[in-house]
Amino acid sequence: MKVGLKYCGGCRPGYDRTAAMKDIIEELGEGFEVTGADDEESELIAVVTGCRTACVDPGALPGKPLRFISSLEDMQRFKEDMRKRLNEER
């Protein structure tokens, strides 16, 4: 599974976005790959924002499903959803 990744500008982060994403990548392991948001092979794009404002312009992203993540709770739900999808693919 390939997931494109787009971070916001980080002007008001309420949590360490990069550390949280790194933990997910390490935890999900083989079969889960994070690429740039413009990767044509990605199945969806994870838009990781530091706050609920979510100022990333979705119109500037390729026409793929978007998953907005703006808190540690969102990050946990994203990890659980990705784990479920990986298990279904195996």
C-alpha positions as CSV (number, residue, x, y, z in Angstrom):
1,M,0.0,0.0,0.0
2,K,1.3,3.4,-1.0
3,V,0.2,6.5,0.8
4,G,1.1,10.0,-0.5
5,L,2.0,12.4,2.3
6,K,1.4,16.2,2.5
7,Y,2.3,18.2,5.5
8,C,0.9,21.7,6.3
9,G,3.2,24.6,6.9
10,G,3.4,23.9,10.6
11,C,2.6,27.4,11.8
12,R,0.7,26.1,14.9
13,P,1.4,22.5,15.5
14,G,-0.3,21.0,18.5
15,Y,1.8,17.8,18.3
16,D,4.9,16.5,16.6
17,R,3.5,15.6,13.2
18,T,6.7,14.0,11.8
19,A,7.4,11.9,14.8
20,A,3.8,10.6,14.8
21,M,4.0,9.7,11.2
22,K,7.4,8.1,11.6
23,D,6.0,5.9,14.4
24,I,3.1,4.8,12.1
25,I,5.5,3.9,9.3
26,E,7.7,1.9,11.7
27,E,4.8,0.2,13.3
28,L,3.0,-0.8,10.1
29,G,6.3,-2.0,8.5
30,E,6.5,-4.0,5.3
31,G,3.7,-3.4,2.9
32,F,3.1,0.2,4.0
33,E,5.0,2.8,2.0
34,V,4.8,6.6,2.3
35,T,5.6,8.7,-0.8
36,G,5.2,12.3,-1.9
37,A,1.7,13.6,-2.4
38,D,2.3,13.7,-6.2
39,D,3.2,10.0,-6.5
40,E,0.9,8.6,-9.2
41,E,1.0,5.1,-7.6
42,S,-0.3,6.2,-4.2
43,E,-3.8,5.0,-3.3
44,L,-4.7,8.0,-1.1
45,I,-3.1,11.1,0.3
46,A,-2.6,11.7,4.0
47,V,-2.8,15.4,4.7
48,V,-1.1,15.9,8.0
49,T,-1.9,19.2,9.7
50,G,-0.8,20.5,13.0
51,C,-4.1,21.9,14.0
52,R,-7.8,21.8,13.1
53,T,-7.5,24.8,10.7
54,A,-6.1,22.4,8.1
55,C,-4.9,25.2,5.8
56,V,-3.6,22.9,3.1
57,D,-5.3,23.6,-0.2
58,P,-6.8,20.3,-1.3
59,G,-7.3,21.7,-4.8
60,A,-3.6,21.7,-5.3
61,L,-3.4,18.0,-4.6
62,P,-3.9,15.2,-7.2
63,G,-7.5,13.9,-7.5
64,K,-7.2,11.0,-5.0
65,P,-9.0,10.3,-1.8
66,L,-7.7,12.6,1.0
67,R,-7.4,11.7,4.7
68,F,-7.0,14.7,6.9
69,I,-5.0,14.1,10.1
70,S,-4.9,17.0,12.6
71,S,-4.4,15.5,16.0
72,L,-2.8,12.5,17.7
73,E,-6.3,11.0,17.9
74,D,-6.7,11.3,14.1
75,M,-3.3,9.8,13.7
76,Q,-4.3,6.8,15.8
77,R,-7.5,6.3,13.8
78,F,-5.4,6.5,10.6
79,K,-3.0,3.9,11.8
80,E,-5.8,1.5,12.7
81,D,-7.5,2.0,9.4
82,M,-4.2,1.4,7.5
83,R,-3.5,-1.7,9.6
84,K,-7.0,-3.0,8.7
85,R,-6.4,-2.4,5.0
86,L,-3.0,-4.0,5.0
87,N,-4.5,-7.1,6.7
88,E,-7.2,-7.3,4.1
89,E,-4.6,-7.1,1.3
90,R,-2.6,-10.0,2.8
